[in-house]
Amino acid sequence: MDELVVLRRVGQPDTLNVTLVEPELVVEVGVDVARDASVRWRPPRLHRARPDRSPADAPRWTVPPR
């Protein structure tokens, strides 16, 4: 099991246990930078599955530089 540290508030890290898996499906999602009335980020919206694409075509998510 790997660990992923998520900063929910500055200076208060939460450690989440994650299980890494191999991707099998590519999907299109819609995201924006708008926030809702509670000042939370809006969740991404699933548009459609892309069976014409393989997971190898999609860039891997990496940890952003600090």
C-alpha positions in Angstrom: 0.0 0.0 0.0 1.3 3.4 -0.9 0.6 6.7 0.8 -0.7 9.9 -0.7 -0.4 13.1 1.3 -3.2 15.6 0.6 -3.2 19.1 1.9 -6.7 20.1 2.7 -5.7 23.2 4.6 -2.3 24.8 4.6 -0.2 23.2 7.3 -2.6 20.3 8.0 -1.7 17.3 5.9 -4.0 14.3 5.8 -2.5 10.9 4.9 -4.7 8.7 2.7 -4.1 5.0 2.0 -4.3 4.3 -1.7 -4.1 1.3 -3.9 -2.5 2.0 -7.3 -4.1 0.2 -10.3 -3.3 0.0 -14.0 -5.7 2.1 -16.1 -8.0 0.2 -18.4 -10.4 2.8 -19.7 -10.0 6.4 -21.1 -12.9 8.8 -20.4 -13.4 12.5 -21.3 -14.2 14.7 -18.3 -15.1 18.4 -18.0 -13.5 20.5 -15.3 -13.4 24.2 -14.6 -12.0 26.5 -12.0 -15.4 27.8 -10.7 -16.4 27.2 -7.1 -19.9 26.6 -5.7 -21.7 28.8 -3.1 -19.8 27.0 -0.3 -16.5 28.0 -2.0 -15.7 24.3 -2.8 -14.3 23.3 -6.2 -16.9 21.9 -8.5 -16.4 18.2 -9.2 -15.4 17.0 -12.7 -18.2 15.9 -15.0 -18.0 12.7 -16.9 -18.6 13.3 -20.6 -18.1 9.9 -22.3 -16.0 6.8 -22.5 -13.3 6.7 -25.2 -12.9 3.1 -26.4 -11.0 4.5 -29.4 -8.1 5.5 -27.1 -5.8 3.4 -25.0 -4.5 4.4 -21.5 -1.0 4.6 -23.1 -2.3 7.6 -25.1 -3.1 9.6 -22.0 -0.4 11.5 -20.0 0.3 10.0 -16.6 -0.6 12.2 -13.6 2.6 13.2 -11.7 3.1 15.1 -8.5 3.3 18.8 -9.2 6.6 20.5 -8.3 6.8 22.2 -5.0 
